[in-house]
Amino acid sequence: MAAPNFETLAYDLTDGVATITLNRPDKLNAFNTQMMKDLIAAFDVTDADDAVKAVIVTGAGRGFCAGADLSSGGETFNYDARGGEDKAARQQDGVHRDGGGLVSLRIYDSLKPVIGAINGPAVGVGVTMQLPMDIRLASTEARFGLVFARRGLNPEAASSWFLPRLVGVQTALEWCYTGRVFPAQEAFEKGLVRSLHAPDELLPAARALAREIVDNTAPVSIALTRQLIWRMAGASHPMEAHRADSRGIQQRGKMADAREGVTSFLEKRPAAFPDKVSSDLPNIWDHWTAPTFK
């Protein structure tokens, strides 16, 4: 598959690991309509390409993402007044959709594991877009801020669903109530990020984690595992998980990956899993697609 070109992102695929880099360094990678569209398109690319086994998201320059681009001043979030493509890109079926939420939901639906490498300041949507990523690593120089109440806004990007599940209700409310910017150490202590790294060691650590996944696991199994863990976070009863994973075990047990996984283990050799996410992903859900937004 040809390497895609994006206006606000850099994209690299090396040895099964796709790296998506937010690439507006002169603006601290501030989020705008084009970045929203590019991120959604980038995850369409990674899902469709069987050569991609894991995804890393990071930022160019000294920041991860400074939040929304505020160059429109006081009308930044007034999309009715701004009109044009800024408004049109957020309309679906006549309903206004939050741009950060469109990105978060696209990441949530990813069929590939997503690792955040948070290299610097992350504020507003710069934090909330991280929440549906599976594992977040941060530079010791990173800072985080859920500053919405300080801007006269409410939390967005479906963060009211994701954030309490990651750090608990009390911490989520404190961070959102105060809107303060807090250091990477606090993000680590509260469970927002998995580990802290010196700036020049962050991407190598993220790539090492990605390699652990890519080199040892079946991509179709990873796609199912990702959806099971995320979807069951909102399940009302463990029976929902039992039904889904029972279907998965039944279907995956008949497929070539399971035969290869067991045979390679018994033969004490690395596995070469043949099944592909693009063509061999079984439907273990009553409804595979997300519910229609209303």
C-alpha positions in Angstrom: 0.0 0.0 0.0 1.4 3.4 -1.0 2.4 5.7 1.9 -0.5 8.2 2.5 0.1 11.9 2.6 -1.6 14.1 5.2 -1.6 17.9 5.6 -1.3 17.9 9.4 0.3 14.5 10.1 3.5 12.6 9.3 3.0 8.9 8.6 5.6 6.2 8.7 5.3 2.4 8.5 8.3 0.4 9.5 8.4 -3.4 10.2 4.7 -3.6 11.0 4.5 -0.5 13.2 2.8 2.6 11.9 3.8 5.9 13.5 1.3 8.8 13.2 2.9 12.1 14.2 0.8 15.2 14.8 2.8 17.6 12.6 2.0 21.3 13.2 5.1 22.0 15.4 5.0 25.7 14.9 1.5 25.6 16.5 2.4 23.0 19.2 0.3 20.6 17.0 -2.9 22.5 17.8 -6.0 20.6 16.7 -8.0 22.0 13.8 -10.6 20.7 11.3 -7.9 19.4 8.9 -6.2 17.5 11.7 -9.5 16.0 12.7 -10.1 14.8 9.1 -6.5 13.6 8.8 -6.6 11.6 12.0 -9.8 9.8 11.0 -8.4 9.1 7.6 -5.1 7.8 9.1 -6.9 5.2 11.2 -8.9 4.2 8.1 -5.5 3.5 6.5 -4.1 1.5 9.4 -7.2 -0.6 9.7 -7.2 -1.4 6.0 -3.5 -2.3 5.7 -2.6 -5.8 6.9 1.1 -4.7 7.0 0.2 -2.5 10.0 0.2 -4.6 13.2 0.5 -1.7 15.8 0.1 2.1 15.8 2.0 4.7 17.7 0.7 8.3 18.0 3.1 11.1 19.0 3.8 14.8 18.3 6.4 16.7 16.3 8.6 19.2 18.1 8.3 20.0 21.8 4.6 19.4 22.2 2.1 16.6 21.8 -1.0 18.8 21.2 -1.7 22.2 22.6 -5.5 21.7 22.3 -7.8 23.4 19.8 -6.3 26.0 17.5 -7.6 29.2 18.9 -6.7 31.4 15.9 -10.4 32.2 15.4 -10.5 33.9 18.7 -13.7 34.1 20.7 -15.6 32.3 17.9 -13.3 29.3 17.9 -16.0 27.0 19.2 -19.0 28.7 17.6 -19.3 26.6 14.5 -22.6 28.1 13.5 -20.9 31.5 13.2 -17.8 30.1 11.6 -19.7 28.1 9.0 -18.0 26.6 5.9 -16.0 23.5 6.2 -15.4 23.9 9.9 -19.1 23.5 10.5 -19.8 21.0 7.6 -17.1 18.6 8.8 -18.9 18.3 12.1 -22.4 17.7 10.7 -23.8 14.2 10.4 -27.5 13.6 9.6 -28.2 17.3 10.5 -26.7 16.9 14.0 -23.6 18.8 15.2 -20.9 16.4 16.2 -17.9 17.3 18.4 -14.7 17.1 16.3 -12.6 15.6 19.1 -15.4 13.0 19.7 -15.3 12.0 16.0 -11.6 11.3 16.4 -12.0 9.5 19.7 -14.7 7.2 18.4 -12.6 6.4 15.4 -9.7 5.5 17.6 -12.0 3.4 19.8 -13.1 1.4 16.7 -9.4 0.8 15.6 -8.7 -2.8 14.8 -5.0 -2.3 15.6 -3.5 -1.7 19.0 -2.8 2.0 19.6 0.1 3.3 21.8 0.3 7.0 22.7 3.8 8.4 23.0 3.1 11.7 24.7 6.2 13.8 24.1 5.3 17.2 25.5 2.4 19.4 26.6 -1.1 18.0 26.0 -4.0 20.2 26.7 -7.8 20.0 26.0 -8.3 17.7 23.0 -4.6 17.0 23.3 -5.5 14.9 26.4 -8.9 13.6 25.4 -7.8 12.2 22.1 -5.4 10.0 24.1 -8.0 8.4 26.2 -9.2 5.7 23.7 -5.6 4.8 22.9 -4.8 1.5 24.6 -1.5 2.3 26.3 0.0 5.7 27.0 3.7 6.4 27.6 4.8 9.9 28.5 8.0 12.0 28.5 9.0 13.4 31.8 8.6 16.8 30.2 4.9 16.2 29.2 2.2 18.2 31.0 -1.6 17.6 30.9 -4.6 19.8 31.3 -8.3 19.3 31.0 -8.9 23.0 30.8 -12.5 23.1 29.4 -14.1 24.8 32.4 -11.5 27.6 32.2 -12.5 28.2 28.6 -16.3 28.2 29.3 -16.7 24.7 27.8 -17.5 21.2 29.0 -15.3 18.1 28.5 -15.5 16.7 25.0 -14.3 13.8 22.8 -16.4 11.4 24.8 -14.0 12.0 27.7 -16.8 11.8 30.3 -17.0 8.1 29.3 -13.3 7.3 28.9 -11.6 9.4 31.7 -13.4 8.0 34.8 -12.7 4.4 33.5 -9.0 5.2 33.4 -8.4 7.3 36.5 -11.7 7.0 38.6 -14.5 9.4 39.1 -12.8 11.5 41.8 -9.6 12.2 39.9 -11.6 12.8 36.7 -13.8 15.4 38.4 -10.9 17.1 40.1 -8.9 17.5 36.9 -12.0 18.8 35.0 -13.3 21.0 37.8 -10.0 22.8 38.4 -8.8 22.8 34.8 -5.3 23.0 36.1 -2.3 21.8 34.1 -0.5 19.0 35.9 2.9 17.3 35.4 3.6 13.9 33.9 4.4 12.5 37.4 0.8 13.1 38.5 -0.5 11.6 35.3 1.6 8.5 36.0 0.6 8.3 39.7 -3.1 8.5 38.8 -2.9 5.9 36.1 -3.4 8.1 33.0 -0.1 7.0 31.6 1.6 3.6 31.9 5.2 4.8 32.3 7.5 7.9 32.2 10.6 8.2 30.1 13.4 10.7 29.4 12.5 12.6 26.3 15.0 10.8 24.0 13.9 7.4 25.4 10.2 7.8 24.8 9.8 6.7 21.2 12.3 3.8 21.6 10.2 2.6 24.6 7.0 2.9 22.6 8.6 1.0 19.7 9.8 -1.7 22.0 6.3 -2.2 23.4 4.9 -2.3 19.8 7.5 -4.9 18.8 6.5 -7.1 21.7 3.0 -7.1 20.3 3.9 -7.4 16.6 6.6 -10.1 16.9 4.6 -12.5 19.2 0.9 -12.3 18.6 -1.8 -12.9 16.0 -3.2 -9.7 14.5 -6.8 -11.0 14.3 -6.6 -12.1 18.0 -5.4 -8.6 18.9 -8.2 -7.0 17.0 -10.8 -9.1 18.8 -9.1 -8.6 22.2 -9.1 -4.8 21.7 -12.8 -4.7 21.0 -13.6 -7.2 23.8 -11.8 -5.1 26.5 -13.2 -1.7 25.3 -16.7 -2.8 24.6 -17.0 -4.8 27.9 -16.0 -1.6 29.8 -19.6 -0.5 29.3 -21.3 -3.9 29.6 -24.1 -4.3 32.1 -23.4 -7.9 33.0 -20.4 -10.4 32.5 -22.8 -12.6 30.5 -22.3 -10.1 27.6 -18.6 -10.8 27.7 -19.2 -14.6 28.0 -21.4 -14.6 24.9 -18.9 -12.6 22.9 -15.8 -14.5 23.9 -17.6 -17.8 23.6 -18.3 -16.9 20.0 -14.7 -15.9 19.5 -13.2 -19.0 20.9 -15.6 -21.2 18.8 -14.7 -19.3 15.6 -11.0 -18.7 16.2 -10.5 -22.3 17.3 -11.3 -23.5 13.8 -9.1 -21.0 12.0 -5.5 -21.3 10.8 -4.1 -19.0 13.5 -5.1 -21.3 16.3 -3.6 -24.3 14.6 -0.4 -22.4 14.0 -0.3 -21.0 17.6 -0.5 -24.4 19.2 1.7 -26.2 16.7 4.5 -23.5 16.9 4.4 -23.7 20.7 4.7 -27.5 20.7 7.5 -27.3 18.1 9.3 -24.6 20.1 9.5 -22.2 17.2 8.2 -18.6 16.5 4.6 -18.6 15.2 3.8 -17.3 11.7 0.1 -16.4 12.0 -1.6 -16.5 8.5 -5.0 -15.0 9.2 -5.5 -11.3 8.2 -7.6 -8.6 9.9 -8.9 -7.4 6.5 -10.4 -10.7 5.5 -10.5 -13.2 8.5 -11.9 -11.2 11.4 -14.9 -13.1 12.8 -18.1 -11.2 13.9 -18.5 -12.2 17.5 -21.0 -9.4 18.3 -24.8 -9.2 18.0 -24.2 -5.9 16.2 -20.6 -5.3 15.0 -21.1 -1.6 14.1 -21.5 1.1 16.6 -25.0 2.4 17.3 -26.3 5.3 15.2 -25.7 8.7 16.9 -28.9 10.4 17.9 
